[in-house]
Amino acid sequence: EPEVTQTPSHQVTQMGQEVILRCVPISNHLYFYWYRQILGQKVEFLVSFYNNEISEKSEIFDDQFSVERPDGSNFTLKIRSTKLEDSAMYFCASSAKLRVEYGYTFGSGTRLTVV
Amino acid sequence: GESVGLHLPTLSVQEGDNSIINCAYSNSASDYFIWYKQESGKGPQFIIDIRSNMDKRQGQRVTVLLNKTVKHLSLQIAATQPGDSAVYFCAETPDKLIFGTGTRLQVFP
């Protein structure tokens, strides 16, 4: 069964450093998403991406965040200057169509720890 | 604003019993709902979904009930097993997912 792959599984970084979280969506999917889950809390939507541009973003997704699809397979989330409160699990997801009901797959996540 | 929440943060059940996990949503425009299971260190795993034109949907050991009048969802797990122990989230959509807070299901022998 096709999977969404995320690397690394765990990233430790110092406050103020830039981090890039990587995702390889399912190959025929067109819509890409990043979600965040702070420990013990609910999963929160960050951003959706389609046709090489952001289609929607949440209040969390401020100027410190950016997304990119640098080639035909990777989808990245960059945090320019990490803060302690950025520590969380970050999940990538992809879907074939806009509506979730037509197939929506999550990756296993990257645990980001900011020290 | 939009919100999806759960009534109980932790549910403990004995193996073999049935489990019921509840969820309230507030966005009446949502027309599709999903229950996800999340095990420790893993991403959300799809369990079952339901469209707003239905009030009940059954899977292998799971049933989702939707009450649009009171904006309430429930997940019923029959004959709960130790492998069912996880955090369960409801989510509403049609495009991006809005998740509830989550309920931890603990199954004891």
Interface residues (C-beta under 8 A of the other chain):
Chain A: V4 Y33 Y35 Q41 K42 V43 E44 F45 S48 E56 F91 A93 L98 R99 V100 E101 Y104 F106 G107 S108 G109 R111
Chain B: Y32 I34 G41 K42 G43 P44 Q45 F46 D49 R51 F89 A91 T93 P94 D95 K96 L97 I98 F99 G100 T101 G102
